Amino acid sequence: MAAYELIMPKMGESITEATILKWNKKEGDAIKIDEAVLEIATDKVDSEVPSPVAGTLTKILFAEGEVVAVGKAVAILETGGASNAVSAPVVESKVATVEVTKSTSVAPAQIQSTTVSNTDRFYSPLVLNIARQEGISMVELERLAGTGANDRVTKKDILNYVANRSSQSVVTPVQTAPSVVAESPKTETKVEATKSYSGNVEIVEMDRMRKLISDNMVKSKHTSAHVTSFVEADVTNIVLWRNKTKKKFQDLYGENLTFTPIFIEAVVKALRDFPMINVSVDGTNIIVKKDLNVGMATALPSGNLIVPVIKNADTLNIVGLAKKVNELADKARKGKLKPEDIEGGTFTLSNVGTFGNLMGTPIILQPQVAILAVGAIKKKPVVIETPEGDTIGIRHMMFLSHSYDHRVVDGALGGSFIRRVADYLEKFDLNREI
């Protein structure tokens, strides 16, 4: 028999640790190859950890709720082969020396009472982005106590700090006298009164993902000056083309042809025409993104929402877009998305028409500056202008809603962009070949 260490996997370039959400197996259970042993969560996505070997789970090393560093062993399995037959790497304890901290409540704005000298401290891109949005200086960030591995600042740490920042006094270190130790700020213990609710109610606590969504949406409204423009587009040609093409498309490529890849194709064309929509804001600097990475808001079976990203969407034809849309949507529904699948978006598309909604006012996904919602496609009588005169006809119409950050996108730019998307949709070639 051989011992095999199940390792906390690397979930993306910026991910250094993960929280154990749930153990699907208990000690003594038999494990099959590729069977999910536990569920984990990072700041970006939830995922399952499958076993690369078959065996018996003999030891669980960390409890649910604990934060574990990437590369650290989380469980011991006993396999049927000899010890030298285990081909997968075993991480010895002397290699994985990163301290693992429990995900317990920490004073939200606890500041280290030392001078700023650790300039090599690692910060994830997510933490740095939140710091920029909230105006947190590197001096403050360096002095923020982290609960992650090696005192690393996690997303939870910085969000707790932001939430309590207004009531906390931050002491600026005396740079001219490194030997002086800054005094820790005074904190107040606040006891929240028990709330009472009238009537017949049920109290349902938000799950982890809903809490993240809630925080992100509120912060977006506080960060960006939201403005929304609307247009109505005649998408009759698209509807007719898809109806006559979808069976052939399925036969040729084995993929379902939805409207989403067609909408994304129009979006990337318009982004090329209006590159100042494909930007982010860093203080008083506008960062123009050269890559066109389009996120697609996707509803999950749990009722939550996630936004997988199609990287370099402008380099894909309609077949490539359809395959990528279907792949990401399927991974999202099955909980198989990886952190890299939801990173790097520069613009987002939300199809509220899926739920029968005519239009919506979507909230911008930070640090982007714009998001487009497409509504349900409805038949309605409209005026059709022809050289011979105006007529009334039944057309397939759809509303588009474009929310944008008025700090950097004015009405002329935001309105022109959505009008251009509608133009591309209306000029869709009914005779287009796939």
C-alpha positions as CSV (number, residue, x, y, z in Angstrom):
1,M,0.0,0.0,0.0
2,A,1.2,3.5,-0.7
3,A,0.3,6.9,0.8
4,Y,-0.7,9.6,-1.7
5,E,-1.1,13.3,-0.8
6,L,-4.0,15.1,-2.4
7,I,-2.8,18.6,-3.2
8,M,-4.6,21.9,-3.2
9,P,-4.5,22.7,-7.0
10,K,-3.4,25.9,-8.6
11,M,-6.6,27.6,-9.8
12,G,-5.0,30.4,-11.8
13,E,-2.0,32.7,-12.0
14,S,-3.3,35.1,-9.3
15,I,-4.7,32.4,-7.0
16,T,-2.4,31.5,-4.0
17,E,-4.9,30.0,-1.6
18,A,-8.5,28.5,-1.5
19,T,-11.1,27.9,1.2
20,I,-12.4,24.4,1.7
21,L,-16.2,24.6,1.4
22,K,-17.2,21.0,1.7
23,W,-15.8,17.5,2.0
24,N,-17.7,15.2,-0.3
25,K,-15.9,12.2,1.2
26,K,-15.1,11.2,4.8
27,E,-12.2,9.3,6.2
28,G,-12.5,5.6,5.3
29,D,-14.4,6.2,2.1
30,A,-13.3,4.6,-1.2
31,I,-12.2,7.1,-3.9
32,K,-12.4,6.5,-7.6
33,I,-10.1,8.2,-10.2
34,D,-11.4,11.7,-11.1
35,E,-14.1,11.5,-8.3
36,A,-14.7,14.8,-6.6
37,V,-13.3,14.6,-3.1
38,L,-13.9,18.2,-1.9
39,E,-15.3,21.5,-3.0
40,I,-13.2,24.7,-2.7
41,A,-13.7,28.4,-3.2
42,T,-11.3,31.2,-4.2
43,D,-12.0,34.9,-4.5
44,K,-13.1,34.3,-8.1
45,V,-14.8,30.9,-8.5
46,D,-15.9,27.8,-6.8
47,S,-14.6,24.4,-8.0
48,E,-14.3,20.7,-7.2
49,V,-11.1,18.9,-6.5
50,P,-11.0,15.5,-8.2
51,S,-8.7,12.7,-7.2
52,P,-6.1,11.7,-9.8
53,V,-5.7,8.2,-8.2
54,A,-8.0,5.5,-6.8
55,G,-7.8,4.5,-3.2
56,T,-9.1,5.1,0.3
57,L,-9.3,8.4,2.1
58,T,-7.3,7.8,5.3
59,K,-6.8,11.3,6.6
60,I,-8.4,14.7,6.2
61,L,-5.8,17.4,7.0
62,F,-8.0,20.5,7.0
63,A,-11.6,21.1,8.1
64,E,-14.3,22.8,6.2
65,G,-13.9,26.6,6.3
66,E,-10.1,26.6,6.5
67,V,-7.9,28.4,4.1
68,V,-5.2,26.4,2.4
69,A,-2.2,27.5,0.4
70,V,-1.9,26.2,-3.2
71,G,0.4,23.2,-3.3
72,K,-0.4,22.2,0.3
73,A,-1.6,18.6,0.9
74,V,-5.2,18.6,2.0
75,A,-5.7,14.8,2.5
76,I,-3.9,11.5,2.5
77,L,-5.1,8.6,0.3
78,E,-4.0,5.0,0.5
79,T,-3.6,3.5,-2.9
80,G,-3.3,-0.1,-3.9
81,G,0.2,0.1,-5.5
82,A,3.7,0.1,-4.0
83,S,5.0,3.4,-2.8
84,N,7.3,3.7,-5.8
85,A,4.4,3.2,-8.2
86,V,2.8,6.5,-7.3
87,S,3.5,8.6,-10.3
88,A,1.9,11.9,-9.1
89,P,4.1,14.2,-7.0
90,V,4.0,14.0,-3.3
91,V,4.5,17.3,-1.5
92,E,6.6,16.7,1.7
93,S,5.9,18.7,4.8
94,K,9.3,20.5,4.5
95,V,8.4,21.8,1.1
96,A,5.0,23.1,1.9
97,T,6.0,25.3,4.8
98,V,3.4,28.0,4.2
99,E,1.4,28.6,7.3
100,V,-2.3,27.8,6.9
101,T,-4.7,30.0,8.8
102,K,-8.2,29.3,9.8
103,S,-11.0,31.4,8.3
104,T,-12.1,32.9,11.5
105,S,-13.3,36.4,12.3
106,V,-10.5,38.9,12.4
107,A,-10.7,42.5,13.5
108,P,-11.7,44.0,10.2
109,A,-9.4,47.0,10.2
110,Q,-6.5,45.5,12.2
111,I,-3.3,47.4,11.3
112,Q,0.1,46.1,11.9
113,S,1.9,48.3,14.4
114,T,5.2,48.4,12.6
115,T,6.8,50.7,10.1
116,V,6.5,50.0,6.4
117,S,9.5,48.1,5.3
118,N,8.2,44.9,3.6
119,T,8.2,46.2,0.0
120,D,8.4,42.7,-1.4
121,R,5.0,41.6,0.0
122,F,2.8,39.9,-2.6
123,Y,-0.6,41.3,-3.4
124,S,-3.0,39.6,-5.8
125,P,-4.3,41.6,-8.8
126,L,-7.8,41.5,-7.2
127,V,-6.6,43.0,-3.9
128,L,-4.6,45.7,-5.8
129,N,-7.6,46.6,-7.9
130,I,-9.9,47.0,-4.9
131,A,-7.2,49.2,-3.3
132,R,-7.1,51.4,-6.3
133,Q,-10.9,51.7,-6.5
134,E,-11.1,52.6,-2.8
135,G,-8.2,55.0,-2.8
136,I,-6.1,52.9,-0.4
137,S,-2.5,53.9,-0.6
138,M,0.4,51.4,-0.6
139,V,1.3,52.7,2.8
140,E,-2.1,51.6,4.2
141,L,-1.9,48.3,2.2
142,E,1.5,47.4,3.6
143,R,0.3,47.9,7.1
144,L,-2.9,45.9,6.8
145,A,-2.7,42.6,8.6
146,G,-3.6,39.7,6.4
147,T,-5.2,36.4,7.3
148,G,-3.9,34.5,4.2
149,A,-0.8,32.4,3.9
150,N,2.4,34.3,4.9
151,D,0.3,37.2,6.2
152,R,-1.0,37.7,2.7
153,V,-3.9,40.1,2.4
154,T,-7.0,38.4,1.0
155,K,-10.1,39.9,-0.6
156,K,-12.0,39.4,2.6
157,D,-9.3,41.3,4.6
158,I,-9.3,44.4,2.3
159,L,-13.2,44.5,2.0
160,N,-13.4,44.3,5.8
161,Y,-10.9,47.1,6.0
162,V,-12.8,49.2,3.5
163,A,-16.1,48.7,5.4
164,N,-14.6,49.9,8.6
165,R,-12.2,52.4,7.2
166,S,-14.4,55.4,7.9
167,S,-14.5,54.7,11.6
168,Q,-10.9,53.7,11.9
169,S,-8.0,56.1,12.2
170,V,-4.9,55.0,10.2
171,V,-1.6,56.1,11.6
172,T,0.9,57.2,9.0
173,P,4.4,55.7,9.7
174,V,7.2,58.1,10.5
175,Q,9.6,57.4,7.6
176,T,12.4,59.5,9.0
177,A,12.6,57.5,12.2
178,P,12.3,53.8,11.3
179,S,12.9,52.7,14.9
180,V,9.7,54.4,16.1
181,V,6.8,52.0,16.4
182,A,3.4,53.4,15.3
183,E,0.6,53.2,17.8
184,S,-2.2,50.9,17.0
185,P,-5.5,52.6,16.3
186,K,-8.3,52.4,18.8
187,T,-11.2,50.2,17.8
188,E,-14.7,50.1,19.1
189,T,-16.6,47.0,19.8
190,K,-20.0,47.4,18.2
191,V,-22.8,45.1,19.3
192,E,-25.5,44.9,16.7
193,A,-29.0,44.9,18.2
194,T,-31.1,41.9,17.3
195,K,-33.5,42.9,14.6
196,S,-37.2,42.1,14.7
197,Y,-39.4,41.5,11.7
198,S,-43.1,41.9,11.6
199,G,-45.4,39.5,9.9
200,N,-44.9,35.9,8.7
201,V,-41.2,35.9,7.5
202,E,-38.4,33.5,6.8
203,I,-34.8,34.6,7.2
204,V,-32.5,33.2,4.5
205,E,-28.8,33.9,4.9
206,M,-27.0,34.7,1.6
207,D,-24.7,32.0,0.3
208,R,-21.0,32.9,-0.3
209,M,-21.5,33.7,-4.0
210,R,-24.5,35.9,-3.3
211,K,-22.5,37.9,-0.7
212,L,-19.7,38.4,-3.3
213,I,-22.2,39.5,-5.9
214,S,-23.8,41.9,-3.4
215,D,-20.5,43.5,-2.4
216,N,-19.4,43.8,-6.1
217,M,-22.7,45.4,-7.2
218,V,-22.8,48.0,-4.4
219,K,-19.1,48.9,-4.9
220,S,-19.7,49.3,-8.7
221,K,-22.5,51.8,-8.0
222,H,-20.3,53.7,-5.6
223,T,-17.4,53.6,-8.1
224,S,-19.0,54.4,-11.5
225,A,-21.4,57.2,-12.4
226,H,-24.0,55.0,-14.2
227,V,-25.9,56.2,-17.2
228,T,-28.0,54.0,-19.5
229,S,-29.0,54.6,-23.1
230,F,-31.6,52.6,-25.0
231,V,-32.2,51.7,-28.7
232,E,-34.6,49.4,-30.4
233,A,-33.2,47.2,-33.2
234,D,-34.9,45.3,-36.0
235,V,-33.4,41.8,-35.8
236,T,-35.7,40.1,-38.3
237,N,-32.9,39.0,-40.6
238,I,-31.0,37.4,-37.7
239,V,-34.1,35.5,-36.5
240,L,-34.9,34.2,-40.1
241,W,-31.2,33.3,-40.7
242,R,-30.9,31.4,-37.5
243,N,-34.1,29.6,-38.1
244,K,-33.0,28.3,-41.4
245,T,-29.4,27.7,-40.4
246,K,-29.4,26.1,-36.9
247,K,-30.1,22.5,-38.0
248,K,-27.3,22.7,-40.6
249,F,-25.0,24.3,-38.0
250,Q,-25.8,21.5,-35.5
251,D,-25.1,18.8,-38.2
252,L,-21.8,20.4,-39.3
253,Y,-20.3,21.4,-36.0
254,G,-22.2,19.6,-33.3
255,E,-23.1,22.9,-31.6
256,N,-26.3,24.6,-30.8
257,L,-26.6,28.0,-32.5
258,T,-28.0,30.6,-30.1
259,F,-28.3,34.3,-30.6
260,T,-25.5,35.1,-28.2
261,P,-22.5,34.6,-30.6
262,I,-24.3,36.8,-33.1
263,F,-24.7,39.5,-30.5
264,I,-21.1,39.2,-29.4
265,E,-19.9,39.5,-33.0
266,A,-21.8,42.8,-33.4
267,V,-20.4,44.0,-30.1
268,V,-16.7,43.4,-31.0
269,K,-17.2,45.1,-34.4
270,A,-18.6,48.2,-32.5
271,L,-15.7,48.0,-30.0
272,R,-13.3,48.3,-32.8
273,D,-15.1,51.4,-34.0
274,F,-15.2,52.9,-30.5
275,P,-12.1,51.8,-28.6
276,M,-12.7,54.2,-25.8
277,I,-15.5,51.9,-24.6
278,N,-13.0,49.1,-24.1
279,V,-11.2,50.8,-21.3
280,S,-10.8,50.9,-17.5
281,V,-10.1,53.8,-15.1
282,D,-7.1,54.0,-12.8
283,G,-7.3,57.3,-10.8
284,T,-7.1,60.0,-13.4
285,N,-5.7,57.6,-16.1
286,I,-7.7,55.9,-18.7
287,I,-6.4,52.4,-19.6
288,V,-7.2,51.5,-23.2
289,K,-7.4,47.7,-23.6
290,K,-6.1,46.4,-26.9
291,D,-7.6,42.9,-26.3
292,L,-11.4,42.5,-26.8
293,N,-12.4,40.1,-24.1
294,V,-16.2,39.9,-23.9
295,G,-17.8,38.6,-20.8
296,M,-21.2,36.9,-21.0
297,A,-23.4,37.1,-17.9
298,T,-24.6,33.5,-17.1
299,A,-27.3,32.5,-14.7
300,L,-26.5,29.5,-12.5
301,P,-28.9,26.8,-11.3
302,S,-28.4,28.2,-7.8
303,G,-30.0,31.5,-8.9
304,N,-26.6,33.3,-8.7
305,L,-24.8,34.9,-11.6
306,I,-21.3,34.5,-13.0
307,V,-19.6,36.1,-16.0
308,P,-17.2,33.8,-18.0
309,V,-15.1,35.6,-20.5
310,I,-14.4,34.9,-24.2
311,K,-10.8,36.1,-24.7
312,N,-9.9,37.8,-27.9
313,A,-13.4,37.5,-29.2
314,D,-12.6,39.6,-32.3
315,T,-10.3,36.8,-33.6
316,L,-13.2,34.2,-33.7
317,N,-15.7,33.7,-36.4
318,I,-19.3,32.8,-35.7
319,V,-18.5,29.1,-35.4
320,G,-15.7,29.8,-33.0
321,L,-17.9,32.2,-30.9
322,A,-20.7,29.6,-30.8
323,K,-18.4,26.9,-29.6
324,K,-16.9,29.1,-26.9
325,V,-20.3,30.4,-25.8
326,N,-21.6,26.9,-25.4
327,E,-18.4,25.6,-23.7
328,L,-18.4,28.4,-21.1
329,A,-22.1,28.2,-20.4
330,D,-21.9,24.4,-19.9
331,K,-18.9,24.8,-17.6
332,A,-20.7,27.5,-15.6
333,R,-23.8,25.3,-15.1
334,K,-21.7,22.3,-14.0
335,G,-19.5,24.4,-11.7
336,K,-16.4,23.6,-13.7
337,L,-15.3,27.1,-14.5
338,K,-11.6,27.9,-13.6
339,P,-10.4,31.4,-12.4
340,E,-8.9,32.1,-15.8
341,D,-12.3,31.5,-17.4
342,I,-13.7,34.6,-15.6
343,E,-10.7,36.9,-15.6
344,G,-9.6,39.6,-18.0
345,G,-13.0,40.8,-19.3
346,T,-13.0,44.2,-21.0
347,F,-16.7,44.5,-21.8
348,T,-19.8,42.5,-20.8
349,L,-23.0,41.3,-22.5
350,S,-26.1,40.4,-20.5
351,N,-29.0,38.7,-22.2
352,V,-32.0,39.7,-20.1
353,G,-34.3,38.5,-22.9
354,T,-33.6,35.0,-21.7
355,F,-36.0,35.7,-18.9
356,G,-38.6,37.3,-21.1
357,N,-37.5,40.9,-20.1
358,L,-37.8,43.6,-22.7
359,M,-34.9,45.7,-21.3
360,G,-32.9,46.3,-18.2
361,T,-30.4,48.7,-16.7
362,P,-27.4,46.5,-16.0
363,I,-24.7,47.3,-13.4
364,I,-21.1,47.7,-14.7
365,L,-18.7,44.9,-13.8
366,Q,-15.7,46.6,-12.4
367,P,-13.1,47.6,-13.6
368,Q,-14.9,47.8,-16.9
369,V,-16.7,51.0,-17.9
370,A,-19.7,49.6,-19.9
371,I,-22.1,46.7,-20.1
372,L,-24.8,45.9,-22.7
373,A,-28.1,44.2,-22.1
374,V,-30.2,42.7,-24.9
375,G,-33.9,42.1,-24.3
376,A,-36.4,39.6,-25.5
377,I,-37.1,39.5,-29.3
378,K,-40.7,40.3,-29.9
379,K,-42.9,40.5,-33.1
380,K,-44.6,43.9,-33.5
381,P,-46.0,46.1,-36.2
382,V,-43.5,48.7,-37.3
383,V,-43.2,51.4,-40.0
384,I,-40.9,50.1,-42.8
385,E,-39.4,52.9,-44.9
386,T,-38.9,52.0,-48.6
387,P,-38.1,54.1,-51.8
388,E,-41.7,53.5,-52.8
389,G,-43.1,54.8,-49.5
390,D,-43.7,53.8,-45.9
391,T,-45.5,50.5,-45.1
392,I,-46.5,48.7,-42.0
393,G,-45.0,45.3,-41.4
394,I,-44.5,42.6,-38.7
395,R,-40.9,42.6,-37.6
396,H,-38.8,41.0,-34.9
397,M,-37.7,43.8,-32.6
398,M,-35.4,43.9,-29.7
399,F,-34.3,46.6,-27.1
400,L,-30.7,47.1,-26.3
401,S,-29.7,48.8,-23.0
402,H,-26.2,50.3,-22.6
403,S,-25.0,51.2,-19.1
404,Y,-21.7,53.1,-19.1
405,D,-19.5,55.0,-16.6
406,H,-20.1,58.7,-17.1
407,R,-16.7,59.5,-15.6
408,V,-15.1,58.6,-18.9
409,V,-17.9,57.8,-21.3
410,D,-20.1,60.7,-22.3
411,G,-23.6,60.4,-23.7
412,A,-22.4,61.0,-27.3
413,L,-19.9,58.1,-27.1
414,G,-22.2,55.8,-25.1
415,G,-25.2,56.5,-27.3
416,S,-23.2,56.2,-30.5
417,F,-21.7,52.8,-29.5
418,I,-25.1,51.2,-28.8
419,R,-26.5,52.6,-32.0
420,R,-23.6,51.1,-33.9
421,V,-24.2,47.7,-32.3
422,A,-27.9,48.0,-33.4
423,D,-26.8,48.9,-36.9
424,Y,-24.6,45.8,-37.2
425,L,-27.5,43.7,-36.1
426,E,-30.0,45.3,-38.5
427,K,-27.6,44.9,-41.4
428,F,-27.0,41.2,-40.8
429,D,-26.8,39.3,-44.1
430,L,-29.8,37.0,-44.5
431,N,-27.9,35.0,-47.1
432,R,-24.8,34.6,-45.1
433,E,-23.0,31.2,-45.3
434,I,-21.7,29.4,-42.3
